């Protein structure tokens, strides 16, 4: 019994010694980080210890704290954009300054001076960071007046997102919380900026003093009356009856003055429509009878009901139509990818020109990304292609329908591409990076 107790006490003593030794081997390094430029506190400085691998970040007052091993040769690195990286090695002399298990180490970071060299403006300039902040992700953005942006941002997820008004100097002018989970920003045909949620929509209202606020909208009315509208021209509203689950739709003009609706063009994928209609023929007799009864009850064509019953619009054999309409100056442009034609119409909806297009039939069909972009200022149209994860923008001449130039976006798989004044804007986050989502810009050459 005494022998057993002896071994138990010896074991406990060994464990206690190990714990005390482990505690004594750790060192808490803390201090304040300031800029050499104006002695201001630096927030968001990344503090890195490579052995063992640990990382910390300074708070809004420039204070930081990081736990490292108490040993000679450990290296701490301090990094932040706009300042040179600073390294500090834990030497024997430095360890003598430690009080117990705490070492106070203040850091002064030299501001990084960037020399601007003359460049050829026709050369490729690469991406430029428009807005980037360590404290939040940028999920979406809309251009606002005077070079400002309305941003959809979040810190952890979109369940607790915010709308921000930010200028080009990255100053947050104002911001407000979104009460429910957000999806994206949407600019309607009237120029209003809206926050789209799963079953809700909010109008973003910016007051004269730049205060920003959200106003809840009647969601169903908004979806029925605003989402189908494309643009306006000559006092008329351009809209469509597009339905993602049906391979045919039409564009119309609506004149609010006399409430006259005029059809501009019908888009149809004839081959896909034939497959869609065949779904009724392949139903079992009892299911065809049910489809007929539903047609009589709802007024919806029995073939549409049959395709819905079989789930054809959600199958791998169905591709939603993509034939966008744009207004370029005083001309309506309809890119009908299913008749391989670009149609031009005047303000009254009368066809004035048509040309053949074939850019959407590349040698490798996977490269066509089914997306057109319009420059919000110049009106130019670009087709988007993807190859090896890189996006290519090909400018389309609306008079001929031909490709007149190609530009490759430097970063892979950018999100929310928009074009303005010859610049392409997008959201991007480097792969396997601690950086958050930033808003970038590249000049299209």
Helices and strands as residue ranges (DSSP letters): H 2-24, E 26-35, E 46-49, E 54-57, E 63-69, E 75-79, E 86-89, H 92-95, E 102-104, E 107-109, E 128-131, E 137-143, G 145-147, E 149-154, G 158-160, E 161-166, E 172-177, E 182-187, E 193-197, E 201-206, E 212-217, H 219-225, E 229-233, E 236-240, E 248-255, E 260-268, H 270-281, H 285-298, H 302-310, G 312-314, E 325-328, E 331-336, E 341-345, E 351-356, G 365-367, E 368-374, E 381-387, E 390-396, E 403-408, E 415-420, E 423-428, E 438-443
